[in-house]
Amino acid sequence: MPENKINNIRHSLSHLLAMVVLKKFPQAKLGIGPTITNGFYYDFLLPQKIAAEDLLSLEKEMKKLIKQKIDFKKTALPRSQALEKVKKEKQNFKIELIDDLPDGEEISFYESGDFSDLCRGPHVENTSEINPDAFKLTDLAGAYWRGSEKNQMLTRIYGVAFTTEKELTAHLKMMEEAKKRDHRQLGKEMDLFSFSELVGSGLPLWTPKGTIIRQELDDFVWQLRKKYNYQKVSIPHITKKDLYQVSGHWEKFKDELFKIKTRENHELAIKPMNCPHHTQIYAHLPRSYRDLPQRYAETTMVYRDEQTGELAGLSRVRCITQDDAHAFCRYSQVKEEMIKIIAIVNSFYQPFDFDLKVRLSLHDPKDFDKYIGQPKTWQKMEKQLKELLQEQKIKHEEALGEAAMYGPKIDFMANDSLGREWQLATIQLDYNMPERFQLACTNEKGQEEPVAMLHAAITGSIERFISILIEHLAGNFPVWLAPIQIKILTVSENHTKFAEELKQEFEQYNLRVEIDNSAETLGNKIRKNSREKIPYTLVIGDKEMSSKNLAVRVRDQKQLLNLSRKDFINQITKNINERKLNLI
């Protein structure tokens, strides 16, 4: 089914949801009811609380409406009549929405039966187009009006919708599996990260185990970049606002910046990105064409003032760790540099068994105010990326309007083990920011020549990538990435000394080892180990102490491996060095 048709179905279902809620609670105030990936939601200010159990009765009422074959009709009203209508209905949120619409914009309503809602549309023509067995109300949540914690908390009701019952069943099964893999729950069970109310929302605290994962990922990215002569740099986390005024970020993203006033009344910003700082490292010396490319890499945090309602575990945070890199090169060197970065991306994602897809993100000429630079410059950059992808025979899709503020992007997308699509790495071509900062090199003729800037983030955001990875692997990290690679369980205190000797031997090979010599029963220790997703477990009792071999329990495997110490160490170190996904 075409995407616009299923979106019309989902949008119409959000209106049907509002209809049945108003019937049940005539005093309810309506917020907004948009479509989202796989479904829809509607926000309500309700006179009383509702529970998850109430969703089934609302769903039944919606199905009754569908069977009535109700038409959806669009009407447009002048601003004065539109305001009069929603004021009469005492729908205060709709009054606010109309007040915020620019002068001259059409104000439209969609009528379905005796219900009417402020809406741009589109919708189905008649509810007979909706399969009553292919949707479900799934969840309740709190949501601040317009995403601001300064506003009232509303009740958000979520639903999913498809064209067939089979699609719905498959999606609900996937959602159930996703709950088991939720990175917030697994992260807690595996002791990887936490959040504190005293620290604040969207600001994760990484435990020693979680920090190991972060460091291993970052080390891997750096190993790949080092092959291509990137150099590490370091920048401060605050800056004068002047930097972002030149770059264009202050004008475009002023509301998303954390701002600081100094005692001397200077206005500073906490950095939301690194690229403007890196331009100043390039600019601090005169550059010859012989010095290019200049390749800078830095893993550092950036900070964005995300609205509280948009924060979600590690997926959406206020402090974002980026493995950021910027290459400054001549226009003639862009293709070669791009090919190198693409090679880094492919090498990084290969061990995780992601099937990467490429999206070429272009600017939308109809919405040019979102971007900096001139149309001719954009056409030149986009032509260059299209030719590169064609020459390299890289299959790709084009996405209008998905470009960065300063240039087009090559985005790498992948589906996880649950079939959900994620954006991962990104490479951006940028002629505009170097121009704004007047970055240049002296060419062979002794003339000033403008340079290009390539932005590249391999994981995108380490926080977000770890959340994706936890759910993709259900917490079963490959041994090279696992915080604890080997857990030694002792049967009694008599076996602790032998366990310590084993630990010391393994640590000589840089293996990460823990001993559990607690007073817990062996069964409890094994169950705890299973929750922590430890790759290899050794149980040490009298029998194991007298044996020359180790009985190795491999994660999610019933059969024990009987290996000599040397063979076990060789196998695990080979697995780590080759970054294998499987343990055996």
C-alpha positions as CSV (number, residue, x, y, z in Angstrom):
1,M,0.0,0.0,0.0
2,P,1.3,3.5,-0.8
3,E,2.7,5.3,2.3
4,N,0.3,8.2,2.0
5,K,-2.7,5.9,2.0
6,I,-1.7,4.1,5.2
7,N,-0.9,7.5,6.8
8,N,-4.4,8.6,5.9
9,I,-5.8,5.6,7.7
10,R,-3.7,6.2,10.8
11,H,-4.6,9.9,10.8
12,S,-8.3,9.1,10.5
13,L,-8.0,6.6,13.4
14,S,-6.6,9.4,15.6
15,H,-9.8,11.4,14.9
16,L,-12.0,8.3,15.6
17,L,-10.1,8.0,18.9
18,A,-10.8,11.6,19.8
19,M,-14.5,11.0,18.9
20,V,-14.9,8.1,21.4
21,V,-12.9,9.9,24.1
22,L,-15.2,13.0,23.8
23,K,-18.2,10.7,23.9
24,K,-16.9,9.1,27.2
25,F,-15.6,12.4,28.6
26,P,-17.5,15.4,27.1
27,Q,-15.4,17.8,29.2
28,A,-12.1,16.5,27.6
29,K,-9.8,19.0,26.0
30,L,-8.2,18.0,22.7
31,G,-4.5,18.4,22.0
32,I,-3.1,17.1,18.7
33,G,-3.4,13.7,17.0
34,P,-0.7,13.1,14.4
35,T,0.5,10.0,12.6
36,I,3.8,8.5,13.7
37,T,5.9,5.5,12.6
38,N,3.5,2.5,12.4
39,G,0.6,4.4,14.0
40,F,-0.8,7.5,15.7
41,Y,-1.5,9.1,19.0
42,Y,-3.8,11.7,20.4
43,D,-3.2,14.0,23.4
44,F,-6.0,14.8,25.8
45,L,-6.6,16.8,29.0
46,L,-9.1,14.4,30.8
47,P,-11.3,15.1,33.8
48,Q,-10.2,11.9,35.4
49,K,-7.4,9.3,35.0
50,I,-7.8,6.3,32.7
51,A,-5.9,3.1,32.9
52,A,-4.5,0.7,30.3
53,E,-7.5,-1.5,30.8
54,D,-9.8,1.3,29.4
55,L,-8.0,1.2,26.0
56,L,-9.9,-2.0,25.0
57,S,-13.3,-0.4,25.5
58,L,-12.2,2.7,23.5
59,E,-11.0,0.4,20.8
60,K,-14.4,-1.4,20.6
61,E,-16.2,1.9,20.3
62,M,-13.8,2.9,17.4
63,K,-14.6,-0.3,15.6
64,K,-18.3,0.5,15.9
65,L,-17.7,3.9,14.2
66,I,-15.7,2.2,11.4
67,K,-18.6,-0.1,10.6
68,Q,-20.9,3.0,10.3
69,K,-19.1,4.0,7.1
70,I,-18.6,7.6,8.2
71,D,-17.4,10.2,5.6
72,F,-14.5,12.6,6.3
73,K,-15.2,16.0,4.9
74,K,-12.8,19.0,4.8
75,T,-14.1,22.6,5.4
76,A,-12.0,25.8,5.4
77,L,-13.0,28.8,7.6
78,P,-11.7,32.3,7.9
79,R,-9.7,32.9,11.1
80,S,-12.5,34.7,12.9
81,Q,-15.0,31.9,12.3
82,A,-12.5,29.2,13.2
83,L,-11.7,30.9,16.5
84,E,-15.4,31.4,17.2
85,K,-16.0,27.7,16.5
86,V,-13.3,26.3,18.9
87,K,-14.2,28.9,21.6
88,K,-17.8,27.8,21.5
89,E,-16.5,24.2,21.9
90,K,-14.3,25.4,24.8
91,Q,-11.2,23.7,23.1
92,N,-8.5,25.9,24.6
93,F,-5.6,24.1,23.0
94,K,-7.1,24.5,19.5
95,I,-7.5,28.3,20.2
96,E,-3.8,28.4,20.9
97,L,-3.0,26.5,17.7
98,I,-5.1,28.9,15.6
99,D,-3.6,32.0,17.3
100,D,-0.1,30.7,16.3
101,L,-1.0,30.2,12.6
102,P,0.5,32.8,10.3
103,D,-1.8,35.3,8.7
104,G,-3.2,34.1,5.4
105,E,-2.8,30.4,6.1
106,E,-5.8,28.3,5.4
107,I,-7.5,27.1,8.5
108,S,-9.2,23.8,7.9
109,F,-11.3,21.3,9.8
110,Y,-12.2,17.7,9.1
111,E,-15.7,16.6,9.9
112,S,-16.6,13.0,10.6
113,G,-20.2,12.4,11.7
114,D,-21.0,15.0,14.4
115,F,-17.3,15.4,15.3
116,S,-15.1,18.2,13.9
117,D,-11.4,18.8,14.4
118,L,-8.9,21.4,13.5
119,C,-6.7,19.6,11.0
120,R,-4.7,20.0,7.8
121,G,-5.5,16.4,6.8
122,P,-5.4,14.3,4.7
123,H,-7.8,11.5,5.7
124,V,-9.6,8.6,4.2
125,E,-12.8,9.5,2.4
126,N,-14.8,7.0,4.3
127,T,-14.2,4.8,7.3
128,S,-15.0,1.8,5.1
129,E,-11.4,2.1,3.9
130,I,-10.1,1.2,7.4
131,N,-9.8,-2.5,8.4
132,P,-11.2,-2.7,11.9
133,D,-9.1,-5.8,12.7
134,A,-5.8,-4.1,11.7
135,F,-5.4,-1.5,14.4
136,K,-4.9,-1.5,18.2
137,L,-4.6,1.0,21.0
138,T,-1.3,0.1,22.6
139,D,-0.2,2.4,25.4
140,L,-0.8,5.4,27.7
141,A,1.8,8.0,28.5
142,G,2.1,11.5,30.0
143,A,3.1,14.3,27.6
144,Y,3.5,18.0,28.2
145,W,1.4,20.2,25.9
146,R,3.7,21.2,23.0
147,G,6.5,19.3,24.6
148,S,7.3,21.9,27.2
149,E,7.4,21.0,30.9
150,K,6.1,24.6,31.6
151,N,2.8,23.5,30.2
152,Q,0.1,21.1,31.4
153,M,0.6,17.4,31.4
154,L,-1.7,15.7,29.0
155,T,-2.7,12.0,28.6
156,R,-1.3,10.6,25.4
157,I,-3.0,7.5,23.9
158,Y,-1.0,5.6,21.3
159,G,-2.2,3.2,18.6
160,V,-0.8,1.2,15.8
161,A,-2.5,0.6,12.5
162,F,-1.9,-1.4,9.3
163,T,-3.9,-2.6,6.3
164,T,-4.2,-6.3,7.3
165,E,-4.6,-8.2,10.5
166,K,-1.6,-10.3,9.6
167,E,0.6,-7.1,9.6
168,L,-0.8,-6.0,12.9
169,T,-0.2,-9.4,14.5
170,A,3.5,-9.4,13.3
171,H,4.0,-5.9,14.6
172,L,2.5,-6.7,18.0
173,K,4.8,-9.7,18.3
174,M,7.8,-7.5,17.4
175,M,6.7,-5.0,20.1
176,E,6.5,-7.7,22.7
177,E,10.0,-8.8,21.8
178,A,11.2,-5.2,21.8
179,K,10.0,-4.8,25.4
180,K,12.2,-7.8,26.4
181,R,15.1,-6.1,24.7
182,D,14.4,-2.5,26.0
183,H,17.9,-1.0,26.5
184,R,16.7,0.8,29.6
185,Q,15.7,-2.4,31.3
186,L,18.7,-4.5,30.1
187,G,21.1,-1.6,30.9
188,K,19.8,-1.7,34.5
189,E,20.1,-5.5,34.8
190,M,23.6,-5.5,33.3
191,D,24.7,-2.5,35.4
192,L,25.8,-0.4,32.4
193,F,24.3,3.1,33.1
194,S,21.9,4.9,35.4
195,F,20.0,8.2,35.7
196,S,19.7,10.4,38.7
197,E,16.9,12.9,39.5
198,L,19.6,15.1,41.2
199,V,21.6,15.1,38.0
200,G,18.7,15.6,35.7
201,S,16.7,14.1,32.8
202,G,18.6,13.1,29.7
203,L,22.0,13.0,31.5
204,P,23.1,9.3,31.8
205,L,25.7,8.2,34.3
206,W,27.9,5.5,33.0
207,T,29.1,2.7,35.4
208,P,32.5,1.0,35.1
209,K,31.0,-1.7,32.9
210,G,29.2,0.7,30.6
211,T,32.3,2.9,30.3
212,I,34.2,-0.2,29.0
213,I,31.7,-0.5,26.2
214,R,32.0,3.2,25.3
215,Q,35.8,3.0,25.3
216,E,35.9,-0.2,23.2
217,L,33.7,1.4,20.6
218,D,35.7,4.6,20.5
219,D,39.0,2.7,20.4
220,F,37.7,0.7,17.4
221,V,36.7,3.9,15.5
222,W,40.1,5.4,16.3
223,Q,42.0,2.3,15.0
224,L,40.2,2.6,11.7
225,R,40.7,6.4,11.4
226,K,44.4,6.1,12.4
227,K,45.0,4.1,9.2
228,Y,44.0,7.1,7.2
229,N,46.2,9.6,9.1
230,Y,43.6,11.3,11.2
231,Q,45.0,13.3,14.1
232,K,43.4,13.7,17.5
233,V,42.4,17.2,18.6
234,S,40.7,18.6,21.7
235,I,38.4,21.6,22.1
236,P,36.7,23.4,25.0
237,H,33.0,22.7,25.7
238,I,32.0,26.4,25.8
239,T,32.4,29.2,23.4
240,K,31.5,32.8,22.7
241,K,28.3,33.1,20.8
242,D,30.3,34.9,18.1
243,L,31.5,31.5,16.8
244,Y,27.9,30.3,16.2
245,Q,26.9,33.6,14.7
246,V,29.6,33.2,12.0
247,S,28.8,29.5,11.5
248,G,25.0,30.1,11.2
249,H,24.0,27.9,14.1
250,W,23.0,30.8,16.4
251,E,20.4,31.9,13.9
252,K,19.1,28.5,13.0
253,F,19.3,26.6,16.4
254,K,19.4,29.4,19.0
255,D,16.5,27.7,21.0
256,E,18.4,24.4,21.3
257,L,21.5,25.8,22.8
258,F,22.4,25.9,26.5
259,K,23.5,29.5,27.2
260,I,25.6,30.9,30.0
261,K,26.0,34.5,31.2
262,T,29.4,35.3,32.7
263,R,29.9,37.7,35.7
264,E,31.1,40.2,33.2
265,N,27.8,39.8,31.2
266,H,29.4,38.0,28.3
267,E,27.1,35.5,26.6
268,L,28.5,32.0,26.1
269,A,27.1,28.8,24.8
270,I,27.8,25.2,25.7
271,K,28.7,23.5,22.4
272,P,25.9,21.6,20.6
273,M,28.4,20.6,17.8
274,N,32.1,20.5,17.2
275,C,32.6,21.6,13.6
276,P,32.8,25.4,14.2
277,H,35.6,24.8,16.8
278,H,37.5,22.6,14.4
279,T,37.4,25.3,11.7
280,Q,39.4,27.4,14.1
281,I,42.1,24.8,14.5
282,Y,42.5,24.7,10.7
283,A,42.5,28.6,10.6
284,H,45.1,29.2,13.2
285,L,47.9,28.6,10.7
286,P,48.3,29.6,7.0
287,R,47.8,26.4,4.9
288,S,49.5,25.4,1.7
289,Y,47.9,22.9,-0.7
290,R,50.8,20.6,0.3
291,D,49.3,20.6,3.9
292,L,46.0,19.1,2.7
293,P,44.1,17.1,3.6
294,Q,44.0,18.1,7.3
295,R,42.1,15.4,9.2
296,Y,41.0,16.0,12.7
297,A,39.2,13.5,15.0
298,E,37.8,13.9,18.5
299,T,35.4,12.0,20.7
300,T,33.7,14.5,22.8
301,M,30.4,15.5,24.3
302,V,28.0,18.0,22.8
303,Y,24.9,19.4,24.6
304,R,21.4,20.1,23.3
305,D,18.4,21.5,25.2
306,E,16.0,18.8,24.2
307,Q,12.5,19.1,25.6
308,T,11.8,16.8,28.5
309,G,8.9,15.0,26.7
310,E,11.3,14.0,23.9
311,L,13.9,12.4,26.1
312,A,14.0,8.6,26.0
313,G,16.7,6.5,27.8
314,L,19.9,6.6,25.8
315,S,18.1,7.1,22.5
316,R,17.5,10.8,23.1
317,V,19.7,12.6,25.7
318,R,20.9,16.1,26.4
319,C,24.6,15.2,26.5
320,I,25.7,13.4,23.3
321,T,29.1,11.8,22.8
322,Q,30.1,12.1,19.2
323,D,33.1,10.3,17.6
324,D,33.4,13.4,15.4
325,A,35.9,14.0,12.6
326,H,36.4,16.8,10.1
327,A,38.6,16.6,7.0
328,F,39.7,19.9,5.3
329,C,40.7,19.3,1.7
330,R,40.7,20.8,-1.8
331,Y,37.6,20.3,-3.9
332,S,39.6,17.9,-6.1
333,Q,40.3,15.7,-3.1
334,V,36.7,15.3,-1.9
335,K,36.0,12.1,-3.8
336,E,39.2,10.4,-2.4
337,E,38.5,11.5,1.1
338,M,34.8,10.4,0.9
339,I,35.9,6.9,-0.3
340,K,38.2,6.6,2.7
341,I,35.4,7.5,5.1
342,I,33.0,5.1,3.5
343,A,35.6,2.4,4.0
344,I,35.9,3.3,7.7
345,V,32.1,3.0,8.0
346,N,31.9,-0.4,6.3
347,S,34.8,-1.7,8.4
348,F,33.2,-0.5,11.7
349,Y,29.7,-2.0,11.1
350,Q,30.8,-5.3,9.6
351,P,31.3,-7.0,13.0
352,F,27.8,-6.2,14.2
353,D,26.1,-7.9,11.2
354,F,24.2,-4.8,10.2
355,D,23.1,-4.8,6.5
356,L,23.8,-1.1,5.7
357,K,21.7,0.8,3.3
358,V,22.7,4.2,1.9
359,R,20.5,7.3,1.8
360,L,21.6,10.5,0.0
361,S,20.0,13.3,2.0
362,L,19.4,16.4,-0.1
363,H,18.1,19.9,0.6
364,D,14.6,20.9,-0.2
365,P,14.7,23.9,-2.6
366,K,11.1,24.9,-1.5
367,D,12.3,25.3,2.1
368,F,15.7,27.0,1.5
369,D,15.5,29.1,4.7
370,K,16.5,25.9,6.6
371,Y,20.0,26.0,5.0
372,I,23.0,28.3,4.7
373,G,24.8,29.1,1.4
374,Q,23.6,29.7,-2.2
375,P,21.5,27.4,-4.4
376,K,24.4,27.0,-6.9
377,T,26.7,25.8,-4.2
378,W,24.2,23.2,-3.1
379,Q,23.7,22.0,-6.6
380,K,27.4,21.6,-7.0
381,M,27.8,19.6,-3.7
382,E,24.8,17.4,-4.4
383,K,26.0,16.7,-8.0
384,Q,29.4,15.7,-6.6
385,L,27.9,13.2,-4.1
386,K,25.5,11.7,-6.7
387,E,28.5,11.1,-9.1
388,L,30.5,9.6,-6.3
389,L,27.8,7.1,-5.4
390,Q,27.3,6.2,-9.0
391,E,31.0,5.7,-9.7
392,Q,31.4,3.5,-6.6
393,K,28.2,1.6,-7.7
394,I,26.7,2.2,-4.2
395,K,23.0,1.6,-4.3
396,H,21.1,4.4,-2.6
397,E,17.9,6.2,-2.1
398,E,17.4,10.0,-2.2
399,A,15.7,11.8,0.6
400,L,14.6,15.4,-0.1
401,G,14.8,17.8,2.8
402,E,17.0,15.6,5.0
403,A,20.3,17.5,4.3
404,A,22.2,19.1,7.1
405,M,22.0,22.9,7.5
406,Y,25.3,23.4,5.7
407,G,25.5,20.5,3.2
408,P,24.1,17.3,1.7
409,K,24.8,14.0,3.5
410,I,25.4,10.3,2.9
411,D,23.5,8.6,5.7
412,F,24.0,4.9,6.5
413,M,20.8,3.2,7.6
414,A,20.3,-0.3,8.9
415,N,17.5,-2.6,10.2
416,D,18.1,-4.2,13.6
417,S,17.1,-7.8,14.5
418,L,13.5,-6.6,15.1
419,G,13.3,-5.1,11.7
420,R,13.3,-1.4,12.9
421,E,15.3,1.0,10.7
422,W,17.9,3.3,12.3
423,Q,20.2,6.0,11.0
424,L,23.8,5.2,12.0
425,A,26.8,6.8,10.5
426,T,26.7,10.0,8.5
427,I,29.1,11.8,6.1
428,Q,28.4,15.4,5.2
429,L,29.9,17.5,2.4
430,D,30.3,21.2,3.2
431,Y,31.5,24.1,1.2
432,N,29.4,26.6,3.1
433,M,30.9,26.7,6.5
434,P,34.5,27.0,5.2
435,E,33.3,30.0,3.2
436,R,31.7,31.6,6.2
437,F,35.0,31.2,8.1
438,Q,37.0,32.2,5.0
439,L,39.0,28.9,5.2
440,A,41.5,28.6,2.3
441,C,44.8,27.2,1.2
442,T,47.5,28.6,-1.0
443,N,47.6,26.7,-4.3
444,E,50.4,25.9,-6.8
445,K,50.1,29.4,-8.3
446,G,50.4,31.2,-4.9
447,Q,46.7,32.1,-5.0
448,E,44.1,31.7,-2.2
449,E,41.9,28.7,-2.9
450,P,38.7,27.8,-0.9
451,V,38.6,24.4,0.8
452,A,35.9,21.8,1.4
453,M,35.1,20.4,4.8
454,L,33.9,16.8,5.3
455,H,32.0,16.0,8.5
456,A,31.9,12.4,9.6
457,A,30.5,10.6,12.7
458,I,30.8,6.8,12.6
459,T,28.6,5.8,15.5
460,G,26.6,9.1,15.2
461,S,26.1,9.3,18.9
462,I,27.7,6.7,21.2
463,E,24.7,6.8,23.6
464,R,22.2,6.2,20.8
465,F,24.4,3.6,19.2
466,I,24.7,1.6,22.4
467,S,20.9,1.7,22.9
468,I,20.5,0.3,19.4
469,L,23.2,-2.3,19.9
470,I,21.7,-3.5,23.2
471,E,18.3,-4.0,21.6
472,H,19.8,-5.4,18.4
473,L,21.8,-8.0,20.3
474,A,19.4,-8.4,23.2
475,G,22.3,-7.5,25.5
476,N,24.4,-10.3,24.2
477,F,27.6,-8.4,23.3
478,P,30.4,-10.1,21.4
479,V,33.2,-11.0,23.7
480,W,35.5,-8.1,22.5
481,L,32.8,-5.6,23.6
482,A,31.5,-7.4,26.7
483,P,32.4,-5.5,29.9
484,I,33.1,-8.8,31.7
485,Q,34.4,-11.5,29.3
486,I,34.9,-14.3,31.8
487,K,33.1,-14.9,35.1
488,I,34.6,-17.5,37.5
489,L,32.1,-19.0,40.0
490,T,33.4,-20.8,43.1
491,V,31.5,-23.6,44.7
492,S,32.9,-22.8,48.1
493,E,35.6,-20.7,49.9
494,N,38.1,-23.5,49.4
495,H,38.2,-22.8,45.7
496,T,38.8,-19.0,45.9
497,K,42.6,-19.3,45.8
498,F,42.5,-21.4,42.6
499,A,40.0,-19.0,41.0
500,E,42.4,-16.1,41.8
501,E,45.3,-17.9,40.1
502,L,43.1,-18.4,37.0
503,K,42.1,-14.8,37.0
504,Q,45.7,-13.6,37.2
505,E,46.6,-15.8,34.3
506,F,43.8,-14.6,32.1
507,E,44.5,-11.0,32.9
508,Q,48.0,-11.4,31.5
509,Y,46.3,-11.7,28.1
510,N,44.3,-8.5,28.8
511,L,41.1,-10.4,29.4
512,R,38.4,-8.9,31.6
513,V,37.6,-11.3,34.4
514,E,35.5,-11.3,37.6
515,I,35.2,-13.9,40.4
516,D,31.9,-14.6,42.2
517,N,32.9,-16.2,45.5
518,S,29.8,-15.0,47.3
519,A,27.9,-17.2,49.8
520,E,25.1,-17.6,47.2
521,T,24.2,-21.1,46.0
522,L,25.8,-22.1,42.7
523,G,22.3,-22.1,41.0
524,N,21.7,-18.5,42.1
525,K,25.2,-17.5,40.8
526,I,24.5,-19.1,37.4
527,R,21.1,-17.3,37.1
528,K,22.7,-14.0,38.0
529,N,25.4,-14.6,35.4
530,S,22.7,-15.3,32.8
531,R,21.0,-11.9,33.5
532,E,24.4,-10.2,33.2
533,K,24.9,-11.8,29.8
534,I,28.5,-13.0,30.6
535,P,30.1,-14.6,27.4
536,Y,32.1,-17.3,29.2
537,T,31.6,-18.8,32.7
538,L,33.8,-21.2,34.6
539,V,32.6,-23.1,37.6
540,I,35.4,-24.1,40.0
541,G,34.9,-26.9,42.5
542,D,37.0,-29.8,43.7
543,K,36.7,-31.7,40.4
544,E,37.8,-28.6,38.3
545,M,40.8,-28.0,40.6
546,S,42.0,-31.5,40.1
547,S,41.4,-31.5,36.3
548,K,43.9,-30.2,33.7
549,N,41.1,-28.9,31.6
550,L,38.4,-26.2,32.1
551,A,34.7,-26.8,31.9
552,V,33.6,-23.6,30.0
553,R,29.9,-22.6,30.0
554,V,29.3,-20.5,26.8
555,R,26.4,-17.9,27.0
556,D,23.1,-19.4,25.7
557,Q,24.7,-22.8,25.1
558,K,23.6,-25.9,27.0
559,Q,26.7,-28.1,26.3
560,L,29.9,-27.3,28.2
561,L,33.2,-27.0,26.4
562,N,36.1,-29.0,27.8
563,L,39.3,-27.1,27.0
564,S,42.8,-26.8,28.2
565,R,43.7,-23.4,29.6
566,K,46.0,-22.7,26.6
567,D,43.2,-23.7,24.1
568,F,40.6,-21.6,25.9
569,I,42.9,-18.5,26.0
570,N,43.8,-19.0,22.3
571,Q,40.2,-19.3,21.3
572,I,39.0,-16.3,23.3
573,T,41.9,-14.0,22.2
574,K,41.4,-15.0,18.6
575,N,37.7,-14.2,18.9
576,I,38.6,-10.8,20.4
577,N,41.2,-9.9,17.8
578,E,38.9,-10.8,14.9
579,R,36.0,-9.0,16.6
580,K,33.7,-12.0,16.0
581,L,30.0,-11.8,16.8
582,N,29.6,-15.4,17.8
583,L,31.3,-16.9,20.9
584,I,32.1,-20.3,19.4
